[in-house]
Amino acid sequence: MKFHREGKLTITLCLLFVVFVNAGMWLINPSMGIANIIALVLTLGLLYIILRFFRNPPRNTVPNTEHIIAPADEKVIVTGK
């Protein structure tokens, strides 16, 4: 899967955050208690949301001069005319 280049810094910072939070939780409580599991689930959930936001999925479009092709998943508000 490809990611937008604008999101690389955010993804990197989020990945570092996940690593440091979970490493810190493990150093504080190495017995893998409920707090560690909660922190792991929450930080991995955050990373998943960030990765889904910045993904760049492949799109199959049919060329047509009558259509406006926009890189948006929702409604296009400005067409530039």
Secondary structure, DSSP 8 states (H G I E B T S, - for coil): -EE-GGGHHHHHHHHHHHHHHHHHHHHH-TT--HHHHHHHHHHHHHHHHHHHHTEE--------TTS---S-SS-------
